[in-house]
Amino acid sequence: MSEATKTIKEPVRKTKVESYDISRSDETLHLATDLAKFIKENKLTTTVQGKEFVNVEGWQYAGSRLGIVPIVDHVINVSNDQELKYQAKVTLFDMRSGHTVGAGFAICSSKEQGKKFYQEFAIMSMAQTRAIGKAYRNILAWIIRAAGYEPTPAEEMEYGGNMPTATQPAMAVVPAVAPVAPAPAAEVVAPMKAVATEPAVEAPAAVTYASAGQKEEIIRLLNHPVITRQEKTKMLLNINRLDDERATSAIAKLKKAIDDRENGQSAAA
């Protein structure tokens, strides 16, 4: 009798909510609790002056639970002879409504503290990362605050100098010692020429990334009922890495998969 009762009761379980609705305060407060746990377990914070700031991965998690994904609209090279500098714009796309719900701009420069020797791709990448955090911050700051953290992305805190004066005295001592060495003029000039020729190697190939229109078309196709959740997740994780050619191919492939499946076939997207 007790075994029979057990088998009847076992299937009755509470199912975990897969996603939240940002327009419902009761759901978003549950999201804040879930978010606090996720951030703590995965150590997704940076401590600055005793306060905890959430890394961009934490903001992305909050956005994904609400069905809001970031799309990199553009990355512009605004460098000059003295500095490497990139500006990025990111928009937030609500997969439920099919509308843009937010945006964020950010820059990254080699003149920032600690980034003097960064390669160009790293400066460009950080501009995008900051723009993603900024876009989410504009609409989700209150949820991060409700989760118990500072409502500013950790990547933005890197704009502030980390005690720049601390390294200056050590730097100033080096040139004072150099003239003391009694080296002939010819020996000093030779290494200078060798150093000057090294940077000539850098000539990275330009990559044309997928346009905002292509990304929106991909997301629209991914929302079709015949596309599986696994296929959708896989594509969204890589959408900002697609170049123009791969984005065109992905759109064609998704359209064919949708046509085939609507006609009763089982093509994989």
N, C-alpha and C positions, 0 to 999 in steps of 0.2 A: 504493500500500500504506500509506504513512504517512498519507495523507488519510483512508483508510478507518478506520485505527486511531484517528485524531483524533475522528471522528464517534461512535465507540463510547464513547470515554472522556468526552466533553463532558457528557453528561447525568448522570454520576456526580458529584454535588456534595454537599458537606456543607450540610445545611439548618440554618438558625439556629433555636434553641429559641425558641418563641413566648412561653412563660411558664414560671414556676418553681414548684416545690412547696416550701412553707415547712417541711414535715416532713422534707425530705431535705437534709442538711448539704452534700453535694457540689454540689447545684443552687444553694443559697443563697449559697455562696461564689463561684460563677460570677456570681450576681446582684450581689454586692458589687463585683466587677471591672467589670461592665457599668454599675453605678450610678455608680462613681467616674468613669468616662469620660463618662457623660451629664451629671453635675453639673459637671464641669470644662469641657466643651465649651459648655454653655449658661450658664455663670457663675451658678449657682444657690446661691451662698453669700454670707454676710455675715461680715466679719472683725471680731471684737471682742477687743481686747487681744491681738492676734497669733494668735488661734485662729479656725478656720473653722467656722461654723455653717450647716447646710443650710436653705435656704428651703423653705416648705411644698410648692412644686412638685416638689422633689427627693423629699420623702417620698411625695407622691402617685404619682410615677413608680415608686418601689419597690413601693408597694402595688398599683398596676395590673399590674405584672409577675407578682404573686402572685395576681391575681384578687380582690383585696380592695378594695372601694369604700367611700367614706365616705357616711353618710346623716345629715343634720342633723335630729336628733329635735325639738329646740325651741330657740328664742331668746327669753329672758325679759327684759323691761324692768325693771330694778331701780334706776332713776334716782330722784333726789330733787331738791329745789329748788337744791341746790348743785352737783350733778354729773350728767352723762349716763353711764349705766352699763348694760351688757348682759351677760347670762350665756348661754352656748350649750352645748348637749350634742350630741356627735356619736358615732354608733356605727359600727363597721366591719362590713361584711357580706361574707362569703366566698361568692363566686358559685359555687364548686365544690361546697361542702358545703351551701349554703343556710342557714347559721347565722351568728349574730352572733358575732364573734371578739374584739371589743375596744370600748372606749369612751373618751371624753375630755371633760372639762369645761374651760371657759375663760371669762374675763371681759375686758372692755375698758372703760376709764373715761376721761372727759375730764380727770380729775385727774392722769393719767399725764404724764410729761415729754414735751413736744412735741405733746400732743393737746388742749390747752386750747381751740383754735378749730376742732376737728373738727366736721363736721356729724353729725347723729344717725345717718344711714344708714352713715357711715364707721365709727362706733363699733360699730354692730351688726355690720357686715361683718367687722371685725377680730376680734370675739369668735368668729365662726364659723370664720375662718381659723385662729385659734389653737387652737380645739377640734379641728379636723381634724389639725393638726400634733401635738397632744398625744395624740390617739387612736392615730395611727400610731407615735408615739414609745414608747407603752406596750408595743407588741409587736415593733417593728422596730428598736429602738435599737441592738441588737448588729450588725445588718446595716450600718447607717450607720457605726458604729465600725469595722467590718471594711473599709469603703470608705475609711477614713482621715479621717473627719470627727468633730466633736464630736456626741455623741448627744442634743443638745437642739435643738429647732426654733428657727430664727433669730428667729421672731416672739415667742417667749417672752423673748428677751434684751431686748426693749423695755421690760420691766417695770422694769429697773434704770435709775436716773436717769443721764442723760448729762451729768454735771457741773452740777447745778442751781444751785450757788452762783455759777457763772461769770457768770450773767446778772443776779443780784440787785443788785450795786452800781450798774449802769447804770439799773435800774428805780428805785432809791431816789433818784436825783438828780432825776428828773422832777417829783415833787410839790413838792420844795423850791423849784423855780424858779417854779412857777405863781402863788403868792400875791404875788410881787414885782410883777407887772403891775398898774398902777393902773386896772383896768377897773371901771366902775360895776356895782352889784349886778344891775341889770336885764339888762345884756348877758351876764352869766354864766349867769343862770337860763334864758334863751331857748334856747340851744343844748342844754342838758341835757334840756329837754322834747322837743325834736326827736329826740334820740338815743333816748329812752325809748320812742317810738312805733314804731320800726323793727322790733323783734322780733315784733310782733303779726301779721306776715304768715305765719309758719311754722305750717302746719296740714296735714302730710302725710297722705294717705289711707292708712288701715290696710289692709294686704294680708294675707289669710289664706293662708299657704303650705301646701303639701301635707303631710299628716300622715305620721308614720313608717309607719303601716299602709299608706297608699296607695303610698309609695315601695317598701316590701317587696313589695307585690302587683305593681308594675311590674317589679321585678327578677325576681320569680318567672316572670312571663310572658315576659320577655326571654330567659330561659334555655331556652325551648322550642326544640327542634331546627329548627323551620321558620323561626324568626327569624334573619335574616342577621347576620353579625358587624358589618357596617357600620351596620345599623339599631340594633343593641345599643349600639355605641360612641356613636352620635349621641345616643341617648336618655340614656345614663348621664352624658354630659358636661353635660347640661342638667337633670338630675333635681332638683338642689337649688334651681333657679330656678322650678320649677313652682308655681303657686298651686293652690288646691283645685279650681277649675273645670277648669283645664287637665290636672291629674292624673286627674280623673274621666274626661275625654275621652280621655286617652292609654290608660287601662285598657280602656275600651270599644273603642277602635280596635285595640288589640293582641289582644283576645279575638276580635274579628271577623276579623282577619287570620289568626289561628291556625286558626279554624274553616274559613275559606275555603280555606286552603292544605292543610289535612288532607283536604278534600273535592276536592282536585285543581285548585283555582283558584289564580291568581297575584296576590292582592291585596297591596299594599304597606303595611307597618306605618307 
